[in-house]
Amino acid sequence: MKKRTLLAMILSLVMCLGIAMPAWAAEETNSDGCSIKAGANETSKVLEDANINLNGENKQVMVNIVSSTADKEVQQSDIINAYNKAMTSYRNDMHFDSNGKPEGTFNYTLVGADEIFFYEQTADSPMQAEMDVVLLTEDDKMEMQKMYAQKLLNEMPMIEMPFATNSVSYHARMEIYNSTVNPSQCVITLPDSATISAATASSSNLYIYSGFSGGFSADAFSKLEADLGLVYQNPDTDVWKCFMTITATKANGKKVTEKGIFLPNRQEATYMNGYMPGQDITIVCVPNNQSVDIDNSGWGSKGSIVLKAYGLARYADRNGNGGPTQLTSIMESNTVYNLESVNYHKWVTAIGGSGTAPAYNVGIFNKIAINNQIQNSSKFEYSDDGDGEYNYYNIGNGTVSMYIKRQ
């Protein structure tokens, strides 16, 4: 088995294979029996008693313990447990020729709570195998979670960009002009399933979101438009999902668009999960984040753009387990923009997608605030694309509702 560079190898291999990340102790292993340590100042160690009898078979398995720090240990029973799982996969998934000889090399990877097991067995020497046991530090685990969060985001269905980068979207919006970079927030009452079913049946994506337009003093960018909020795409899952679209214009006029990343431990309302129709969802938009520990998550970059959303999700986690659960989602821009001013904050209701049939959307915004101050309705300014039917109603301090229809 080839020697591996510890963390780079772990992350690239696990991400490429699409192996599900554990919840760090989601899979309990037997801790009885002897433990094996990686010695001080060693990055690899071969067990002296490597030719152990595993699962009653007369097989020789060379086990390499790999760790970036001293005194990490693994239970021998965990190694045997990983071997048994590898053999189950071998029997179920390996291809054999007419003589019963395995075709090619068999590889198996198991991600445990505190380690990763790499098992390899060749066709020429099936009774001699190797297993690398990589002992994970806390930094390793956090880095893997961050990469898994990006992998999850990259695998989500592509969303047609809303108003900032898609001029053909039908949209209605309210703006408040403000030169500060203070956060804005609101409570969005999502339309119920019956209200939005007609729209989604016409191949339309529905958007209800907030955001802002800002500028810079630095030479790298001249202006920026950020759309931060919720999108409804699929009536089969019947949930609203967070999205982030940031379009920045460089000094030379070139536009750069990014979609951000979920923080590793604030991503459960994604994938198969999302926020339920008919519920109140709080949205917070941060133009210039100054926290390295956003929402006590342990993550954050100063100068980034941040979206926070919290409310009732359909499931307890992103894989669709459990029942309705209050969840917080946090997205952060990949780029540190250090936004220095905000021209205006905005609240938008829009229709996008490939459909051309009549469709509609309803955005109900309450508790509209900037820097935790409820905004007076006298500051509200309205605009739309002029192609559809629009109605602004229930207007009051911190409150506005928008109805939009594509004819």
BAZAGU-955655 format. One line per 5 residues: their letters; for each residue x, y, z of N, C-alpha, C. Coordinates in steps of 0.02 Angstrom, whole numbers. Example, Ala and Ser with C-alpha at 12.3 -4.5 7.8 and 13.67 -1.06 7.14 Angstrom:
AS = 660:-284:390:615:-225:390:660:-165:390 ~ 642:-112:354:684:-53:357:645:2:394
//
This chain:
MKKRT = 43:-60:0:0:0:0:44:62:0 ~ 29:110:-42:71:169:-47:67:210:17 ~ 124:241:35:125:286:92:85:348:74 ~ 53:378:125:8:433:112:29:494:153 ~ 21:553:124:28:614:163:-35:622:204
LLAMI = -27:628:269:-82:619:317:-146:656:299 ~ -152:720:315:-216:753:309:-238:764:238 ~ -192:784:194:-211:795:124:-238:732:93 ~ -207:676:108:-231:612:81:-299:594:109 ~ -307:603:173:-371:586:205:-428:624:173
LSLVM = -419:689:169:-474:732:146:-490:719:73 ~ -439:716:31:-453:707:-40:-484:639:-54 ~ -460:587:-21:-487:520:-34:-558:513:-9 ~ -570:535:52:-636:528:81:-687:568:42 ~ -669:630:22:-715:671:-16:-728:643:-85
CLGIA = -675:617:-118:-685:590:-186:-726:527:-185 ~ -719:486:-134:-757:424:-131:-829:436:-111 ~ -845:495:-87:-913:510:-67:-933:475:-3 ~ -884:462:41:-900:428:104:-934:476:151 ~ -989:454:181:-1026:497:227:-985:511:289
MPAWA = -985:574:310:-948:592:369:-987:571:431 ~ -952:547:483:-987:530:544:-1002:592:584 ~ -1046:585:633:-1059:640:678:-1010:637:736 ~ -950:610:722:-897:603:772:-925:569:834 ~ -928:504:831:-954:459:882:-1023:434:863
AEETN = -1043:445:801:-1107:418:779:-1104:342:776 ~ -1045:314:763:-1037:242:760:-995:220:820 ~ -1025:187:867:-989:165:926:-949:103:910 ~ -888:99:938:-847:41:929:-828:12:996 ~ -811:-51:997:-794:-86:1058:-726:-63:1083
SDGCS = -721:-38:1144:-659:-12:1169:-625:-61:1216 ~ -651:-122:1221:-619:-172:1264:-556:-199:1232 ~ -511:-227:1271:-451:-258:1244:-394:-209:1243 ~ -337:-231:1213:-277:-191:1215:-281:-133:1167 ~ -245:-80:1183:-242:-22:1140:-173:-17:1111
IKAGA = -168:17:1054:-105:24:1018:-92:98:1008 ~ -35:123:1027:-20:193:1022:28:206:965 ~ 22:267:937:73:291:891:126:324:933 ~ 188:303:925:241:327:969:255:401:959 ~ 287:430:1009:305:501:1006:351:514:947
NETSK = 338:571:912:379:592:856:378:544:797 ~ 329:500:794:322:454:737:261:472:697 ~ 266:466:631:207:475:589:179:410:564 ~ 217:355:574:192:289:553:224:236:598 ~ 185:187:614:211:133:655:180:67:633
VLEDA = 221:17:625:197:-49:606:193:-91:669 ~ 137:-124:679:129:-166:738:181:-222:739 ~ 210:-232:797:258:-287:803:221:-354:793 ~ 161:-358:820:121:-418:813:72:-408:755 ~ 99:-396:696:56:-379:639:20:-439:612
NINLN = 50:-499:618:19:-559:589:-34:-587:637 ~ -83:-546:652:-135:-568:699:-187:-608:663 ~ -216:-655:697:-268:-698:668:-334:-660:673 ~ -360:-639:615:-421:-600:613:-479:-642:589 ~ -533:-641:629:-595:-673:608:-587:-748:594
GENKQ = -538:-779:629:-529:-851:621:-496:-871:556 ~ -473:-823:516:-442:-839:452:-367:-839:459 ~ -334:-879:418:-261:-881:418:-235:-828:370 ~ -248:-766:387:-229:-711:344:-181:-665:381 ~ -132:-641:345:-84:-594:373:-103:-523:353
VMVNI = -114:-481:403:-133:-412:390:-82:-366:423 ~ -44:-330:381:4:-282:408:-33:-218:424 ~ -32:-198:487:-69:-140:511:-21:-83:525 ~ -32:-26:492:9:34:503:-31:86:541 ~ -4:109:597:-37:161:636:-7:228:615
VSSTA = -49:274:593:-26:339:567:-57:394:608 ~ -15:440:635:-40:495:675:6:555:668 ~ -23:614:669:16:675:665:38:700:734 ~ 12:669:787:30:688:855:49:625:894 ~ 87:636:948:109:580:989:53:557:1035
DKEVQ = 58:493:1055:16:464:1107:-57:455:1088 ~ -74:461:1024:-141:441:1002:-144:365:1002 ~ -202:337:1016:-206:264:1020:-270:239:988 ~ -270:175:970:-328:142:941:-334:74:974 ~ -396:53:985:-407:-13:1014:-399:-67:961
QSDII = -366:-122:979:-358:-176:931:-426:-204:910 ~ -474:-202:956:-541:-226:939:-573:-183:885 ~ -555:-118:882:-581:-75:830:-551:-93:762 ~ -488:-113:763:-456:-135:701:-490:-198:674 ~ -504:-245:719:-538:-307:699:-608:-292:674
NAYNK = -642:-244:707:-709:-224:685:-707:-196:614 ~ -656:-154:600:-649:-126:533:-634:-181:482 ~ -592:-228:502:-577:-284:457:-639:-324:441 ~ -681:-339:491:-742:-377:479:-788:-340:430 ~ -793:-274:437:-834:-235:391:-806:-237:321
AMTSY = -739:-235:316:-706:-239:250:-721:-306:218 ~ -719:-360:256:-732:-426:228:-805:-434:207 ~ -851:-403:244:-921:-405:223:-929:-370:155 ~ -896:-312:148:-898:-277:85:-864:-317:29 ~ -810:-350:46:-772:-391:-2:-817:-446:-30
RNDMH = -852:-481:14:-895:-536:-8:-954:-512:-49 ~ -979:-452:-32:-1039:-427:-67:-1023:-391:-132 ~ -964:-359:-136:-952:-313:-191:-896:-334:-238 ~ -852:-378:-217:-794:-396:-258:-816:-441:-316 ~ -785:-432:-374:-799:-474:-433:-746:-530:-437
FDSNG = -767:-591:-454:-723:-649:-458:-728:-679:-528 ~ -672:-710:-551:-674:-743:-616:-703:-813:-609 ~ -703:-851:-664:-734:-917:-663:-699:-966:-617 ~ -636:-952:-600:-598:-995:-555:-602:-972:-482 ~ -642:-921:-470:-650:-896:-402:-596:-848:-380
KPEGT = -553:-826:-427:-500:-779:-410:-527:-708:-414 ~ -512:-666:-363:-536:-597:-365:-507:-559:-424 ~ -547:-517:-454:-526:-477:-511:-505:-408:-488 ~ -440:-398:-484:-415:-333:-465:-403:-326:-390 ~ -383:-266:-372:-368:-250:-302:-430:-226:-266
FNYTL = -439:-250:-205:-496:-229:-164:-473:-176:-114 ~ -509:-120:-113:-496:-66:-65:-559:-51:-26 ~ -551:-36:38:-609:-21:81:-588:34:129 ~ -632:83:138:-619:138:185:-676:143:234 ~ -660:148:298:-710:157:351:-691:218:391
VGADE = -738:265:397:-729:325:438:-759:312:506 ~ -718:310:557:-742:300:625:-747:365:663 ~ -759:361:728:-767:420:769:-701:458:778 ~ -646:421:783:-581:453:797:-526:429:751 ~ -544:390:700:-494:365:655:-525:347:587
IFFYE = -481:338:537:-502:314:472:-461:252:457 ~ -496:200:434:-464:136:418:-462:128:342 ~ -402:117:315:-393:103:244:-369:30:237 ~ -408:-12:204:-390:-83:196:-378:-97:123 ~ -324:-135:107:-309:-152:38:-287:-224:34
QTADS = -315:-259:-18:-300:-330:-28:-294:-341:-103 ~ -237:-369:-126:-226:-377:-197:-251:-445:-221 ~ -263:-451:-286:-285:-515:-315:-229:-567:-313 ~ -167:-545:-320:-111:-592:-321:-94:-620:-253 ~ -107:-581:-200:-92:-604:-132:-152:-593:-86
PMQAE = -206:-630:-97:-267:-618:-58:-260:-635:15 ~ -210:-675:34:-202:-693:104:-151:-649:139 ~ -128:-597:104:-86:-547:135:-115:-479:118 ~ -128:-440:169:-161:-376:158:-129:-322:202 ~ -148:-261:189:-124:-205:230:-182:-163:252
MDVVL = -176:-133:312:-225:-86:337:-189:-27:368 ~ -203:33:343:-179:94:374:-233:121:421 ~ -215:136:482:-261:164:531:-237:235:546 ~ -275:284:521:-257:354:530:-294:382:590 ~ -256:403:642:-286:428:703:-297:503:696
LTEDD = -359:525:704:-378:594:689:-370:639:750 ~ -342:698:739:-342:750:791:-407:789:785 ~ -420:832:834:-481:873:830:-478:921:771 ~ -417:946:755:-410:990:696:-426:951:632 ~ -404:888:629:-419:846:570:-494:840:561
KMEMQ = -530:827:616:-602:818:613:-637:881:589 ~ -617:938:616:-649:1001:597:-635:1016:523 ~ -574:1003:499:-558:1015:430:-599:970:384 ~ -608:907:404:-648:861:365:-721:883:363 ~ -747:907:419:-816:930:419:-824:990:373
KMYAQ = -775:1034:373:-779:1093:330:-779:1073:256 ~ -736:1025:238:-734:1002:169:-797:964:151 ~ -825:927:199:-887:892:185:-944:941:174 ~ -943:996:213:-995:1047:203:-991:1076:133 ~ -930:1088:108:-923:1114:40:-944:1063:-11
KLLNE = -927:999:1:-948:945:-44:-1024:941:-47 ~ -1056:947:11:-1129:945:14:-1159:1002:-26 ~ -1131:1061:-18:-1156:1119:-54:-1147:1111:-129 ~ -1088:1085:-149:-1075:1076:-221:-1121:1025:-253 ~ -1146:976:-213:-1188:924:-241:-1262:943:-242
MPMIE = -1279:1000:-212:-1349:1022:-213:-1368:1041:-285 ~ -1432:1032:-303:-1453:1051:-370:-1439:1124:-385 ~ -1420:1138:-446:-1405:1207:-464:-1468:1249:-459 ~ -1462:1308:-430:-1518:1353:-421:-1510:1411:-470 ~ -1561:1426:-506:-1558:1484:-551:-1549:1546:-508
MPFAT = -1500:1587:-525:-1484:1645:-484:-1543:1693:-482 ~ -1558:1721:-423:-1611:1770:-419:-1589:1839:-446 ~ -1622:1891:-424:-1619:1955:-458:-1549:1982:-470 ~ -1503:1970:-423:-1438:2001:-429:-1403:1982:-494 ~ -1413:1920:-517:-1377:1897:-577:-1425:1872:-630
NSVSY = -1490:1881:-621:-1538:1856:-670:-1590:1909:-684 ~ -1579:1948:-735:-1621:2006:-748:-1691:1986:-772 ~ -1701:1922:-790:-1766:1902:-816:-1813:1878:-761 ~ -1789:1874:-699:-1833:1854:-644:-1888:1905:-634 ~ -1947:1879:-618:-2001:1923:-598:-1991:1938:-524
HARME = -1987:2001:-506:-1971:2017:-437:-2007:2080:-414 ~ -2022:2081:-350:-2045:2142:-316:-2001:2151:-255 ~ -1980:2212:-242:-1936:2222:-185:-1947:2289:-151 ~ -1928:2288:-87:-1929:2349:-47:-1857:2363:-25 ~ -1837:2426:-29:-1769:2445:-11:-1770:2498:43
IYNST = -1717:2496:85:-1705:2548:134:-1634:2572:124 ~ -1626:2635:106:-1559:2661:93:-1525:2676:158 ~ -1462:2652:164:-1426:2655:227:-1352:2648:210 ~ -1310:2691:238:-1239:2690:221:-1196:2650:269 ~ -1226:2618:318:-1188:2579:366:-1186:2505:346
VNPSQ = -1140:2469:376:-1134:2397:363:-1164:2356:420 ~ -1211:2385:455:-1244:2348:509:-1286:2291:482 ~ -1294:2237:520:-1336:2181:498:-1410:2201:493 ~ -1445:2169:448:-1518:2175:444:-1549:2108:462 ~ -1612:2111:483:-1647:2049:498:-1722:2058:485
CVITL = -1757:2002:479:-1829:2003:471:-1855:1933:487 ~ -1921:1929:494:-1955:1865:501:-1998:1855:439 ~ -1986:1801:403:-2023:1785:342:-2075:1732:359 ~ -2138:1746:345:-2191:1696:350:-2196:1662:282 ~ -2173:1600:279:-2171:1565:215:-2241:1546:191
PDSAT = -2255:1550:126:-2320:1528:100:-2331:1454:116 ~ -2393:1434:127:-2407:1364:139:-2406:1325:74 ~ -2407:1259:79:-2400:1216:20:-2455:1228:-30 ~ -2516:1239:-7:-2571:1249:-53:-2562:1313:-94 ~ -2535:1364:-63:-2525:1428:-97:-2473:1423:-152
ISAAT = -2421:1385:-141:-2365:1384:-188:-2368:1326:-237 ~ -2415:1280:-228:-2416:1221:-272:-2427:1239:-345 ~ -2470:1287:-358:-2483:1307:-427:-2421:1334:-461 ~ -2381:1371:-422:-2320:1401:-451:-2268:1348:-466 ~ -2257:1301:-419:-2206:1251:-430:-2225:1202:-485
ASSSN = -2290:1193:-495:-2313:1149:-549:-2295:1177:-618 ~ -2280:1241:-621:-2264:1273:-685:-2189:1279:-695 ~ -2149:1235:-661:-2076:1234:-668:-2044:1300:-648 ~ -2068:1328:-594:-2041:1391:-570:-2006:1381:-504 ~ -1952:1420:-494:-1920:1424:-428:-1946:1487:-394
LYIYS = -1962:1480:-331:-1988:1537:-293:-1935:1560:-243 ~ -1925:1626:-239:-1875:1655:-195:-1908:1706:-148 ~ -1889:1702:-85:-1905:1754:-36:-1840:1768:1 ~ -1815:1829:-5:-1748:1839:23:-1736:1912:41 ~ -1679:1921:74:-1656:1987:92:-1588:1998:60
GFSGG = -1552:2050:81:-1486:2062:54:-1469:2135:54 ~ -1421:2154:13:-1397:2223:14:-1353:2236:-47 ~ -1342:2300:-60:-1295:2322:-111:-1242:2364:-76 ~ -1178:2350:-89:-1126:2385:-53:-1068:2407:-97 ~ -1021:2443:-66:-964:2468:-103:-900:2460:-62
FSADA = -844:2476:-94:-779:2468:-63:-738:2531:-73 ~ -689:2539:-30:-638:2589:-42:-576:2559:-74 ~ -569:2493:-63:-511:2458:-91:-516:2453:-167 ~ -459:2439:-200:-457:2437:-273:-484:2372:-302 ~ -487:2318:-262:-504:2252:-288:-575:2250:-316
FSKLE = -623:2278:-281:-692:2278:-303:-721:2348:-300 ~ -767:2362:-345:-799:2428:-345:-868:2427:-315 ~ -905:2369:-323:-971:2363:-293:-989:2290:-286 ~ -1043:2279:-248:-1064:2210:-233:-1139:2208:-223 ~ -1170:2153:-247:-1241:2140:-235:-1247:2072:-203
ADLGL = -1282:2068:-146:-1290:2005:-109:-1363:1988:-102 ~ -1381:1926:-122:-1448:1898:-113:-1443:1841:-63 ~ -1478:1847:-8:-1471:1799:47:-1541:1780:73 ~ -1559:1717:66:-1626:1699:90:-1645:1628:75 ~ -1708:1619:50:-1738:1553:44:-1765:1542:-26
VYQNP = -1759:1479:-50:-1785:1461:-116:-1826:1398:-110 ~ -1880:1395:-148:-1924:1335:-152:-1920:1310:-223 ~ -1895:1247:-231:-1884:1219:-298:-1926:1157:-313 ~ -1933:1114:-263:-1958:1047:-275:-2019:1031:-232 ~ -2078:1025:-262:-2137:1009:-222:-2135:939:-191
DTDVW = -2091:896:-216:-2086:829:-187:-2056:831:-117 ~ -2005:873:-107:-1977:881:-40:-2016:932:1 ~ -2049:980:-33:-2094:1028:-2:-2060:1065:56 ~ -2001:1093:42:-1965:1132:92:-1932:1192:58 ~ -1915:1242:99:-1877:1300:77:-1805:1292:100
KCFMT = -1758:1305:55:-1687:1297:71:-1651:1364:68 ~ -1598:1369:109:-1558:1430:108:-1517:1435:44 ~ -1506:1495:21:-1460:1507:-34:-1423:1573:-22 ~ -1365:1578:-53:-1325:1639:-51:-1298:1651:-121 ~ -1311:1709:-149:-1283:1729:-213:-1251:1797:-205
ITATK = -1186:1801:-217:-1149:1864:-211:-1117:1880:-278 ~ -1132:1938:-305:-1102:1960:-367:-1061:2023:-354 ~ -996:2017:-361:-951:2074:-349:-921:2097:-414 ~ -917:2162:-423:-888:2192:-483:-819:2217:-468 ~ -770:2192:-505:-702:2214:-496:-691:2284:-526
ANGKK = -635:2313:-509:-620:2381:-534:-616:2383:-610 ~ -598:2326:-642:-594:2324:-715:-660:2309:-748 ~ -714:2304:-708:-781:2292:-734:-802:2219:-736 ~ -757:2173:-725:-773:2102:-726:-812:2083:-665 ~ -865:2041:-676:-907:2020:-620:-888:1949:-598
VTEKG = -887:1939:-533:-872:1874:-503:-930:1854:-459 ~ -955:1793:-468:-1013:1769:-430:-994:1708:-389 ~ -1017:1706:-327:-1006:1647:-285:-1069:1631:-246 ~ -1073:1568:-221:-1133:1546:-186:-1121:1529:-113 ~ -1061:1541:-87:-1048:1532:-16:-1044:1459:5
IFLPN = -1039:1449:71:-1031:1383:100:-1068:1380:166 ~ -1097:1322:182:-1127:1312:247:-1073:1299:299 ~ -1081:1326:359:-1036:1308:413:-1048:1235:431 ~ -995:1197:447:-1001:1125:456:-1054:1103:505 ~ -1062:1137:561:-1110:1116:611:-1174:1158:611
RQEAT = -1186:1192:555:-1249:1230:547:-1277:1216:477 ~ -1280:1152:459:-1299:1133:391:-1353:1079:390 ~ -1388:1068:445:-1435:1012:447:-1499:1026:408 ~ -1515:1089:393:-1575:1104:354:-1558:1108:279 ~ -1516:1061:257:-1496:1058:186:-1509:988:159
YMNGY = -1488:976:98:-1491:911:65:-1564:887:62 ~ -1584:836:101:-1652:811:101:-1698:852:146 ~ -1671:899:182:-1708:937:233:-1716:1010:211 ~ -1755:1048:247:-1765:1118:234:-1820:1144:279 ~ -1836:1208:272:-1885:1240:315:-1956:1230:288
MPGQD = -2003:1219:333:-2070:1199:314:-2113:1258:291 ~ -2153:1248:238:-2200:1300:217:-2248:1318:273 ~ -2270:1381:274:-2317:1404:324:-2286:1424:389 ~ -2219:1419:396:-2186:1434:459:-2152:1503:457 ~ -2139:1530:517:-2101:1592:523:-2027:1576:527
ITIVC = -1988:1604:482:-1916:1592:479:-1880:1659:486 ~ -1835:1663:534:-1797:1724:545:-1734:1724:501 ~ -1723:1779:466:-1666:1787:422:-1623:1845:447 ~ -1558:1833:454:-1511:1886:473:-1457:1890:419 ~ -1445:1951:394:-1394:1962:342:-1339:2006:371
VPNNQ = -1277:1982:369:-1220:2017:398:-1173:2038:342 ~ -1169:2103:325:-1127:2125:270:-1052:2119:284 ~ -1032:2129:346:-961:2126:364:-953:2092:431 ~ -948:2026:429:-944:1987:490:-879:2001:528 ~ -884:2006:594:-826:2018:636:-816:1963:687
SVDID = -849:1907:678:-844:1852:727:-807:1793:696 ~ -764:1762:736:-732:1699:716:-766:1640:750 ~ -822:1654:783:-861:1602:817:-935:1618:809 ~ -958:1616:746:-1026:1636:730:-1076:1590:764 ~ -1121:1618:803:-1174:1578:835:-1144:1521:876
NSGWG = -1086:1533:907:-1051:1481:947:-1037:1418:907 ~ -1025:1427:841:-1014:1369:798:-941:1348:796 ~ -896:1393:818:-825:1379:812:-796:1399:745 ~ -837:1429:701:-816:1448:634:-833:1521:620 ~ -797:1550:574:-810:1618:553:-747:1653:530
SKGSI = -753:1697:481:-696:1735:455:-714:1809:457 ~ -672:1850:487:-684:1921:489:-683:1950:419 ~ -733:1992:405:-739:2023:339:-781:1985:290 ~ -806:1926:309:-849:1886:264:-921:1912:266 ~ -961:1887:219:-1034:1900:218:-1068:1838:245
VLKAY = -1117:1847:289:-1148:1791:324:-1224:1794:318 ~ -1254:1736:307:-1327:1727:311:-1342:1679:368 ~ -1387:1700:412:-1412:1656:465:-1488:1648:457 ~ -1512:1587:463:-1584:1573:460:-1601:1524:514 ~ -1657:1535:548:-1679:1485:597:-1755:1484:601
GLARY = -1779:1422:610:-1850:1410:612:-1863:1335:610 ~ -1925:1315:596:-1945:1245:599:-1929:1210:533 ~ -1885:1161:537:-1867:1119:479:-1909:1055:479 ~ -1915:1024:421:-1957:964:416:-1928:905:454 ~ -1862:900:457:-1829:843:490:-1777:869:540
ADRNG = -1750:822:578:-1699:839:628:-1630:846:597 ~ -1618:814:539:-1552:820:508:-1558:820:433 ~ -1502:830:399:-1502:838:326:-1517:773:289 ~ -1513:717:323:-1527:653:291:-1600:632:298 ~ -1642:674:326:-1714:660:331:-1733:618:391
NGGPT = -1691:617:442:-1706:579:503:-1743:623:553 ~ -1788:591:593:-1824:628:645:-1880:669:618 ~ -1917:701:663:-1974:742:644:-1958:816:642 ~ -2008:859:635:-1997:931:632:-1955:956:691 ~ -1905:997:675:-1856:1019:725:-1836:1091:712
QLTSI = -1829:1130:764:-1803:1198:758:-1728:1194:742 ~ -1708:1222:684:-1639:1218:663:-1613:1287:641 ~ -1549:1297:653:-1514:1357:630:-1468:1339:572 ~ -1471:1377:518:-1426:1369:461:-1382:1431:457 ~ -1319:1421:441:-1273:1478:432:-1232:1466:369
MESNT = -1234:1516:325:-1192:1515:265:-1143:1574:270 ~ -1083:1563:242:-1032:1615:242:-1000:1619:173 ~ -983:1679:153:-949:1687:88:-880:1656:91 ~ -858:1627:35:-790:1601:30:-739:1658:30 ~ -760:1715:4:-715:1773:-2:-723:1819:57
VYNLE = -668:1845:81:-669:1898:132:-673:1965:95 ~ -731:1996:95:-742:2057:56:-725:2121:94 ~ -730:2119:161:-719:2179:201:-761:2238:174 ~ -825:2225:165:-870:2276:138:-869:2338:183 ~ -862:2396:153:-853:2458:192:-915:2501:195
SVNYH = -963:2489:150:-1025:2529:152:-1082:2490:121 ~ -1143:2507:140:-1203:2478:112:-1245:2534:82 ~ -1259:2529:18:-1301:2580:-14:-1374:2572:7 ~ -1397:2510:6:-1465:2496:28:-1471:2424:50 ~ -1515:2411:98:-1537:2344:116:-1601:2330:77
KWVTA = -1615:2266:63:-1673:2250:21:-1709:2188:47 ~ -1774:2183:30:-1816:2125:45:-1855:2110:-19 ~ -1850:2048:-44:-1870:2033:-112:-1914:1971:-115 ~ -1964:1973:-158:-2004:1914:-176:-1997:1905:-251 ~ -1979:1844:-274:-1963:1835:-345:-1986:1767:-371
IGGSG = -1992:1763:-436:-2006:1700:-472:-1951:1691:-524 ~ -1920:1633:-524:-1870:1617:-574:-1885:1548:-604 ~ -1836:1519:-637:-1845:1453:-666:-1860:1457:-740 ~ -1867:1398:-770:-1876:1393:-842:-1948:1398:-865 ~ -1995:1396:-818:-2065:1396:-837:-2088:1463:-865
TAPAY = -2139:1459:-907:-2169:1520:-936:-2243:1525:-920 ~ -2271:1473:-891:-2342:1474:-874:-2355:1522:-816 ~ -2417:1544:-807:-2433:1588:-750:-2411:1557:-684 ~ -2381:1598:-642:-2357:1575:-577:-2358:1634:-529 ~ -2358:1621:-464:-2359:1676:-416:-2321:1657:-354
NVGIF = -2305:1708:-314:-2269:1700:-252:-2292:1754:-204 ~ -2288:1739:-139:-2309:1785:-87:-2254:1790:-35 ~ -2228:1851:-24:-2178:1862:27:-2206:1905:83 ~ -2207:1878:144:-2233:1914:202:-2174:1927:249 ~ -2154:1991:255:-2096:2011:296:-2121:2048:358
NKIAI = -2097:2027:416:-2113:2060:479:-2049:2073:518 ~ -2054:2117:567:-1997:2134:611:-1935:2152:571 ~ -1945:2192:519:-1889:2215:477:-1847:2264:518 ~ -1783:2248:527:-1740:2288:570:-1670:2294:541 ~ -1637:2349:556:-1567:2359:541:-1532:2377:607
NNQIQ = -1480:2340:622:-1444:2349:685:-1492:2343:744 ~ -1539:2295:739:-1588:2280:792:-1640:2335:802 ~ -1644:2382:756:-1693:2436:761:-1748:2425:708 ~ -1811:2417:732:-1867:2410:685:-1871:2472:641 ~ -1879:2461:575:-1877:2515:527:-1945:2546:513
NSSKF = -1948:2612:512:-2009:2649:499:-2029:2641:425 ~ -2092:2629:413:-2117:2618:345:-2106:2678:300 ~ -2095:2737:328:-2082:2796:287:-2016:2790:249 ~ -1973:2743:270:-1909:2733:236:-1914:2684:178 ~ -1971:2650:173:-1978:2597:123:-1983:2627:52
EYSDD = -1944:2601:6:-1948:2619:-64:-1958:2556:-104 ~ -2002:2559:-155:-2023:2498:-190:-2002:2499:-263 ~ -1988:2440:-289:-1971:2433:-360:-1989:2363:-383 ~ -2000:2355:-449:-2012:2289:-478:-1986:2290:-549 ~ -1990:2232:-582:-1963:2228:-650:-2012:2253:-703
GDGEY = -2075:2265:-684:-2123:2295:-729:-2157:2247:-777 ~ -2140:2183:-774:-2168:2136:-822:-2226:2095:-795 ~ -2235:2093:-730:-2287:2051:-700:-2339:2093:-665 ~ -2376:2059:-621:-2427:2092:-580:-2401:2093:-508 ~ -2403:2152:-477:-2373:2160:-411:-2421:2197:-365
NYYNI = -2416:2180:-300:-2457:2214:-251:-2418:2216:-185 ~ -2412:2275:-156:-2382:2284:-90:-2438:2300:-40 ~ -2441:2264:14:-2496:2274:62:-2473:2258:132 ~ -2518:2267:181:-2500:2258:252:-2437:2297:270 ~ -2434:2359:246:-2374:2400:258:-2380:2436:325
GNGTV = -2327:2430:364:-2323:2463:429:-2251:2464:452 ~ -2238:2492:510:-2170:2494:535:-2143:2423:543 ~ -2090:2408:507:-2059:2342:510:-2098:2288:473 ~ -2148:2307:432:-2191:2256:402:-2209:2275:330 ~ -2205:2225:285:-2230:2233:218:-2242:2163:189
SMYIK = -2295:2158:149:-2310:2096:112:-2309:2111:38 ~ -2287:2061:-2:-2281:2070:-74:-2314:2012:-109 ~ -2356:2027:-157:-2386:1976:-201:-2358:1988:-271 ~ -2335:1934:-302:-2307:1940:-369:-2336:1885:-412 ~ -2356:1902:-473:-2386:1853:-519:-2354:1861:-588
RQ = -2333:1804:-617:-2310:1803:-686:-2369:1787:-730 ~ -2384:1831:-776:-2444:1823:-818:-2435:1768:-870
//
